[in-house]
Amino acid sequence: MKEIALALLSGMAVGVIFKLIRLPIPAPPVLAGVAGIFGVWLGAYGVTVLMEKLTN
């Protein structure tokens, strides 16, 4: 839970800094960004599970 809170806080800090210096935020549109991040996590998790099953 601590990692999630730190990730959220650091992301918010980056968003504030980018907005204050009037740069576009370094992220894709909201839903596409969340889906992409979830896809990366799901792919990595799937490979981990598959490798564990193949080595045991």
GUSE-511363 format. One record per residue: x, y, z of N, C-alpha, C in turn; residue in one letter. Coordinates in steps of 0.2 Angstrom, whole numbers. Example, Ala and Ser with C-alpha at 12.3 -4.5 7.8 and 13.67 -1.06 7.14 Angstrom:
<nodes>
<<66,-28,39>,<62,-22,39>,<66,-16,39>,'a'>
<<64,-11,35>,<68,-5,36>,<64,0,39>,'s'>
</nodes>
This chain:
<nodes>
<<4,-6,0>,<0,0,0>,<4,6,0>,'m'>
<<10,6,3>,<15,12,4>,<17,13,-3>,'k'>
<<19,8,-7>,<21,10,-14>,<16,13,-18>,'e'>
<<10,11,-18>,<4,14,-21>,<3,22,-19>,'i'>
<<4,23,-13>,<3,30,-11>,<9,34,-13>,'a'>
<<15,31,-13>,<21,35,-15>,<20,36,-23>,'l'>
<<18,31,-27>,<17,32,-34>,<12,37,-36>,'a'>
<<7,37,-32>,<1,42,-33>,<4,49,-31>,'l'>
<<7,50,-26>,<10,57,-24>,<15,59,-29>,'l'>
<<20,55,-31>,<25,57,-35>,<22,59,-42>,'s'>
<<17,55,-44>,<13,57,-51>,<10,63,-50>,'g'>
<<6,65,-44>,<3,71,-43>,<8,77,-43>,'m'>
<<14,76,-40>,<19,81,-40>,<21,83,-47>,'a'>
<<22,77,-51>,<24,79,-58>,<19,82,-62>,'v'>
<<13,80,-61>,<7,84,-64>,<7,91,-62>,'g'>
<<8,93,-56>,<8,100,-54>,<13,104,-57>,'v'>
<<19,101,-57>,<25,104,-60>,<24,106,-67>,'i'>
<<22,101,-71>,<21,102,-78>,<16,107,-79>,'f'>
<<10,107,-75>,<5,112,-76>,<8,119,-75>,'k'>
<<12,120,-69>,<14,126,-67>,<19,129,-72>,'l'>
<<23,125,-76>,<28,127,-81>,<24,127,-88>,'i'>
<<18,125,-88>,<14,126,-94>,<16,121,-100>,'r'>
<<18,115,-98>,<20,110,-102>,<14,105,-102>,'l'>
<<13,101,-108>,<8,96,-108>,<10,90,-103>,'p'>
<<5,87,-100>,<7,82,-95>,<10,76,-99>,'i'>
<<15,73,-96>,<18,67,-99>,<14,60,-98>,'p'>
<<8,60,-101>,<4,54,-100>,<-1,54,-106>,'a'>
<<-3,48,-108>,<-8,48,-113>,<-15,49,-110>,'p'>
<<-20,50,-114>,<-27,51,-112>,<-29,46,-106>,'p'>
<<-33,48,-102>,<-34,45,-95>,<-36,37,-96>,'v'>
<<-41,36,-100>,<-43,29,-100>,<-38,25,-104>,'l'>
<<-35,27,-110>,<-30,24,-113>,<-24,23,-109>,'a'>
<<-22,28,-105>,<-16,27,-101>,<-17,22,-96>,'g'>
<<-23,22,-92>,<-24,16,-87>,<-24,10,-91>,'v'>
<<-27,9,-96>,<-28,3,-100>,<-21,0,-102>,'a'>
<<-17,5,-104>,<-10,3,-106>,<-6,1,-100>,'g'>
<<-6,4,-95>,<-2,2,-89>,<-5,-5,-86>,'i'>
<<-11,-6,-86>,<-14,-12,-84>,<-12,-18,-89>,'f'>
<<-11,-16,-95>,<-9,-21,-100>,<-2,-23,-99>,'g'>
<<2,-18,-97>,<9,-20,-96>,<10,-24,-90>,'v'>
<<6,-22,-84>,<6,-26,-78>,<4,-33,-80>,'w'>
<<-2,-34,-83>,<-5,-40,-85>,<0,-45,-89>,'l'>
<<3,-42,-93>,<8,-46,-97>,<14,-48,-93>,'g'>
<<16,-44,-89>,<22,-46,-85>,<20,-51,-80>,'a'>
<<14,-51,-77>,<11,-55,-72>,<10,-62,-76>,'y'>
<<7,-62,-82>,<6,-68,-85>,<12,-72,-87>,'g'>
<<17,-69,-89>,<24,-72,-90>,<27,-75,-84>,'v'>
<<26,-71,-78>,<29,-74,-72>,<25,-80,-70>,'t'>
<<18,-80,-70>,<14,-86,-69>,<16,-92,-74>,'v'>
<<17,-91,-80>,<18,-96,-85>,<25,-99,-83>,'l'>
<<30,-95,-82>,<37,-97,-81>,<37,-101,-74>,'m'>
<<33,-99,-69>,<33,-103,-63>,<30,-110,-64>,'e'>
<<25,-110,-69>,<22,-117,-70>,<26,-121,-74>,'k'>
<<30,-118,-79>,<35,-122,-83>,<41,-125,-79>,'l'>
<<43,-121,-74>,<49,-123,-70>,<47,-128,-65>,'t'>
<<41,-129,-63>,<39,-133,-57>,<37,-139,-59>,'n'>
</nodes>
